């Protein structure tokens, strides 16, 4: 069956360090993958999109990689700050062989950046 | 300001009392959807709409109805709410497809007693 896993439910790091979040998937062939940020009680907010033919994408302190061989995406926040504390969700397109072609979300990783 | 709005933001109701959660977007998006979010289960799609008068079931449609009579509005209807529908609900819209970047509303926290 199709499965998305965000490896850690929670990740605690020190301010200034690089946070690395992982998203693994099985039995999908996604065309692209997205990352969202969600603060408590609020709706997710789009951060980055990476396509299957792209290895890496950057936006300010954020970097996403996408390895379709490993079926994995890594999401990095460099020089992390307490304001980066939130839950981060990965979302990917379903396998076009059988799905509706919608986004499917992982359960998220809660990042806490300590001062 | 481009946005998705939901009302109400918080609702406490009793089993069996019909309710509607409204959703509206001002971005002229064709695609709209409803999700529920529960601890440990993540975001799960309830219903979606590709365009006016076109709706379809998501992963967890039981107990819910939707309608899309106008492009900007996509209300979620619970005809006979039950306690297992207590959840945080999000409406989202995107430009043309379900795989496009989703713009989420602020959420509606529903409690069914």
Interface residues (C-beta under 8 A of the other chain):
Chain A: X31 X32 X34 X36 X41 X42 X43 X44 X45 X46 X49 X89 X91 X93 X100 X101 X102 X103 X105 X106 X107 X108
Chain B: X4 X33 X40 X41 X42 X43 X45 X48 X56 X58 X88 X90 X92 X97 X98 X99 X101 X102 X103 X104 X105 X106 X107 X109
